[in-house]
Amino acid sequence: MIPPNTTRVVELKIPGELGYERVAREAAAIVARRLGFSPERIEELQTAVDEACTNAIRHGSKSDARMKVVVVLSADEDKLDILVKDPGAGDTPPTDVVTPDIKAQVEGRSPTGGLGLWLIRQMVDEAYFVEDDESGGNQFRMIIYRTTDERRPALDDGSSPTRDEGDGR
């Protein structure tokens, strides 16, 4: 466990190539284990980190291994804050997350995709794009609390609060 009032930071730079998201996924799991996360919370975290890095690689780096995706894991005694930064080589991130209609996608009545951010928001307590100040890339932040007791309270509709309702990646 991390002593109270301290933060540990792990920063990774991974190539903008699919497959390297697994490095970030495993690093996040190691940090979460050190924090005392339950196995279920670690699985949720791994899924969210995998999806966020995959989005950054596919959309923000255009799957170009020369470009780097930066993953910053900031751990304190009750939560893990994950920031995923990409160079912003792709389109601007979408501004809304809608519940995907999987049946319509399977039947070909709706375009496939759009599951990534929806899934992330199901797995973590907070997820949102950070307004970029100078770097010109995209920054996506996720926060996951060690236990569900430390989670922020659910909204009236049962969802967790997020800072920005954006992005349908």
Secondary structure, DSSP 8 states (H G I E B T S, - for coil): ---TT--EEEEEEEESSTTTHHHHHHHHHHHHHHHT--HHHHHHHHHHHHHHHHHIIIIISTT-TTSEEEEEEEE-SSEEEEEEEE---S----S------HHHHHTTSS-S---HHHHHHHHSSEEEE----SS-SEEEEEEEESSGGGS----TTS----S------
